[in-house]
Amino acid sequence: MTLQAQFEQAQIDSKTLSERPDNTTMLKMYALFKQGSGGDAQGDRPGMTDFINRAKWDAWNELKGTSQEQAQQQYIDLVEGLKG
């Protein structure tokens, strides 16, 4: 199975986890997914009053310079770990 196929399967698996991960883990999953599917953070950082989207953008931006392949593998590993 290719890395891309494993990444896509991990996306599906992430939606069927027995327990919802905590917010910190959810942010990490979001950031790794975005980095793995689109590369470095794009667009402007959301404003101070947009707390959720600002936190998501910041988490994604922290991965700047991480290759899409590295981010995909980290996402796969994270989802696998959450599956138990």
C-alpha positions in Angstrom: 0.0 0.0 0.0 1.4 3.4 -0.9 1.9 6.2 1.6 -0.9 8.2 -0.1 -3.3 5.2 0.3 -2.3 4.7 3.9 -2.9 8.5 4.5 -6.3 8.3 2.9 -7.2 5.2 5.0 -6.0 7.0 8.2 -8.4 9.8 7.3 -11.3 7.3 7.1 -10.1 5.6 10.3 -9.9 8.9 12.2 -13.7 9.3 11.8 -14.4 5.9 13.4 -12.3 6.1 16.6 -14.0 4.7 19.6 -13.2 7.8 21.6 -12.8 11.4 20.5 -9.3 12.6 21.1 -8.6 15.5 23.4 -8.3 19.0 21.9 -4.5 19.0 21.8 -4.5 15.8 19.8 -7.3 17.0 17.5 -5.2 20.1 16.7 -2.2 17.9 16.0 -4.3 15.7 13.7 -5.6 18.7 11.9 -2.2 20.2 11.4 -0.6 17.0 10.2 -3.5 16.4 7.8 -3.2 19.9 6.4 0.6 19.7 6.0 0.3 16.2 4.5 -2.3 17.2 2.0 -1.3 20.8 1.1 2.1 21.6 2.4 3.1 24.7 4.5 0.4 26.9 6.0 -1.2 29.3 3.5 -3.3 32.4 3.8 -3.3 35.0 6.5 -3.4 34.1 10.2 -7.0 34.4 11.5 -7.7 37.4 13.8 -7.7 37.4 17.6 -11.4 36.9 17.9 -11.4 33.8 15.7 -9.9 31.5 18.5 -10.6 28.1 16.9 -9.4 28.9 13.4 -6.4 30.8 14.8 -5.4 27.8 16.9 -5.7 25.5 13.9 -3.7 27.8 11.7 -1.0 28.2 14.4 -0.7 24.4 14.8 -0.4 24.0 11.0 2.1 26.8 10.8 4.3 25.1 13.4 4.9 22.3 10.9 6.4 24.7 8.3 9.2 23.0 6.4 7.9 19.4 7.2 7.6 17.5 4.0 4.2 16.3 2.9 5.4 12.7 3.2 6.7 13.2 6.7 3.5 14.8 7.8 1.5 12.0 6.2 3.5 9.3 8.0 3.2 11.2 11.3 -0.6 11.4 10.7 -0.8 7.7 10.0 1.2 6.9 13.1 -1.0 9.1 15.3 -4.2 7.7 14.0 -2.9 4.1 14.4 -1.9 4.9 18.0 -5.3 6.3 18.7 -7.0 3.1 17.3 -5.2 1.2 20.0 
